[in-house]
Amino acid sequence: MRRPGAALVVTLALMAGPAAAPAQGEAREIVVDARGPIASIGAAVAMAPSGARIVVRPGVYREPTIRITRPMTIDGGGQAVLDGDGARGLLVVAADDVTVRGLVLRNTGASQVEDRAALLVTEARGCRIEGNRVDNSAFAIYLARTATCEVVGNAVHGAGLRLPLAGNGIHVWQSERVRVVNNTVSGHRDGVYFEFVKAGDVRDNVSERNDRYGLHFMFSDDCRYEGNVFRENGAGVAVMYTQRVHMVRNRFERNWGSAAYGLLLKDISDSEITDNEFLGNSTALYLEGSSRNRIEGNTFRANGWALRILANAQQNTISGNAFSGNSFDVGTNSRQNFSTFSGNYWDRYRGYDLDRDGYGDVPHAPVRLFALVVEQTPAALILLRSVFVDVLDLAERVMPSLTPQTLIDERPRMREETGAGRRETGPERDASPVTRHSSRLPVSRGAARHESRVTT
């Protein structure tokens, strides 16, 4: 005799009557077990009423892509594995108020014709993606046209695919009021990617060793990025074409390479970059076409270039920062300056404080003459440790003529005090010192006096 098909089993379950219905005011719980009566996550999703809770027992489940079209919770308890066999996406959420928690999602494979994701949320509100692990996926968690969703406490590890095939770890597109909190992301094209996002909140994440950017966002106004660590990413962090961004208490560490930046700001306006730490980057902070931004209370330590500000970056305020142990504190492509420097600490400052108010009595010019030479002729960097550079520095101090006359700090601080220096910033998941890569930094003789402050 033939056994009833899966469709008949689902139909009988839905018609089971009062015995199968949840008690009034309670959400129905459905248990998925590879050795139980409901052995498929897809079957459980198909039979689940709105508001149901699906508990998935430990095991490996290989199923066609599962589509969720009603509010529900799926809980894998941290040991339920959904495997795509390198051939498909795993979960598609197309309903409001869905929670996906405690699943291990893996092996989506790559595609050149679709943005294949382990977990895709589309046209939905109020979703919560929490405590999952995503391994070897093209895109890991992908939110498109969503609102008030939360991505919390997930561990995302990419497949190490070549850039044309690789996707992003946490990808958010055309959404609003999305929170990305306490996740770890590595091995993807971009760790966290925002495009056309309004009022997003990215907080307490670690994004490291991604092929391109640890954080990449564009056209995303009124977003806040706080307490994150961006470490050893191929090109650092890029923020572009956006207004009213708040980047507070983040750490930008060891983003190293000829085209790598701790933080690149391109066409950013009316934003704040405050109380961050920039440690051991090729270029810590780069401003191009960015105006009316407040850069305050940051620490720049042991970078190649601490701050590179182009002539088209105007009306910015750079105050209360600390520059220590950098090869070049400030670089620019112009002899004119259209931003304000005030009250920063410069370890190369050689002035004095006769009235003892904590500020130097003579201004400080942070652009070295040799920095201008390197700006025009990058190959000259090979002379960085030579006596020739020391002679240039001395000559410019005695008879300043070529460095920008308007780029000066009128009231340089005598002591190193910044918001970032007064308290620990970012989630310290890895307390490894900067010295692991400090030998690669082009540290000048002047900077060498300060290496002991950042190395152990």
Buried (B, 14 or more C-beta within 10 A) or exposed (E): EEEEEEEEBBEEBEEEEEEBEEEEEEBBEBEBBBEEEBBBBBBBBBBBBEBBBBBBBEBEBEBEBBBBEBBBBBBBEEEBBBBBEEEBBBBBBBBBBBBBBBBBBBBBBBBEEEBBBBBBBBEBBBBBBBBBBBBBBBBBBBBBBBBBBBBBBBBBBBBEBEEEBBBBBBBBBBBBBBBBBBBBBBBBBBBBBBBBBBBBBBBBBBBBBBBBBBBBBBBBBBBBBBBBBBBBBBBBBBBBBBBBBBBBBBBBBBBBBEEBBBBBBBBBBBBBBBBBBBBBBBBBBBBBBBBBBBBBBBBBBBBBBBBBBBBBBBEBBBBBBBBBBBBBBBBBEBBEBBBEBBBBBBBBBEBEBEEEEEBBEEEBBBBBBBBBBBBEEEEBBEBBBEEEBBEBBEEBBEEBEBBBEEBBBEBBBBEBBBBBBEEEBBBEEEEEEBBEBBEEBBBBBBBEBBBEEBBE
